[in-house]
C-alpha cells in the first residue's frame, strides 16, 4: 500500500525531475543525498522513468572510477 504524500513534500518522481532539471545531470549518490529517499526506491523510480523514455543513463569516469550518471531527455528527444 502506498503511503500518503506529506503536505508540501514532493513525490520521488517529482524530486528526481526537479533535481535533474536544475542540475542537468546527477549521480545516484547525489540524488539520494538531495531527495532524502531510500536508495532502492530511487533506483526503482529511475528504472521506470528510463522505460518510459524520460531519463537516459550513461557512464562517467572520474579518478579511475566509473559512475552511473542520469540525465533528463531533451524536448526534441521526447517528441520522437
C-alpha atoms as one frame of an Amber mdcrd trajectory, in Angstrom:
protein
   0.000   0.000   0.000   1.333   3.424  -0.927   1.983   5.999   1.725   0.127
   9.251   1.500   2.259  12.173   0.478   3.033  14.663   3.214   1.742  18.146
   2.582   4.373  20.245   0.857   6.710  17.315   0.124   7.476  16.240  -3.445
   6.973  12.675  -4.617  10.102  10.700  -5.524   9.433  11.190  -9.216   8.878
  14.949  -8.872  12.024  15.321  -6.760  14.188  13.466  -9.302  12.834  15.516
 -12.204  13.331  18.778 -10.288  16.952  17.950  -9.443  17.818  16.817 -12.966
  16.108  19.853 -14.493  18.041  22.226 -12.249  21.425  20.497 -12.414  21.342
  18.857 -15.849  22.706  15.501 -14.710  23.336  13.696 -11.441  24.729  10.505
  -9.953  22.697   8.110  -7.835  24.503   9.163  -4.651  23.719  12.821  -5.347
  20.024  12.032  -5.907  19.866  10.045  -2.655  21.562  12.856  -0.745  19.344
  15.621  -2.122  15.968  13.841  -2.029  16.372  12.017   1.278  14.551   8.967
  -0.082  15.688   5.330   0.168  18.268   4.101  -2.372  16.117   1.209  -3.616
  13.072   3.455  -4.050  15.086   5.889  -6.168  16.558   3.041  -8.258  13.111
   1.588  -8.987  11.716   5.012  -9.873  14.655   5.775 -12.180  14.308   2.373
 -13.888  10.628   3.034 -14.551  11.394   6.513 -15.886  14.039   5.053 -18.245
  11.493   2.535 -19.562   9.044   5.407 -20.158  11.747   7.333 -22.035  12.008
  10.316 -19.695  15.577   9.764 -18.470  18.776   8.486 -20.085  21.594   6.661
 -18.310  25.282   6.843 -19.055  28.703   6.294 -17.531  31.220   8.866 -16.333
  34.845   8.163 -15.431  36.358  10.210 -12.639  39.641   9.498 -10.826  39.801
   5.983 -12.224  36.285   5.080 -11.051  33.132   4.665 -13.117  29.920   6.360
 -12.012  26.419   5.961 -13.414  25.031   9.337 -14.466  21.393  10.205 -15.144
  20.059  12.951 -17.447  16.628  14.176 -18.474  15.891  13.778 -22.154  15.511
  16.971 -24.130  12.269  18.163 -25.659  13.386  17.047 -29.135  14.191  13.539
 -27.902  10.832  13.188 -26.146   8.766  14.031 -29.241  10.336  11.279 -31.394
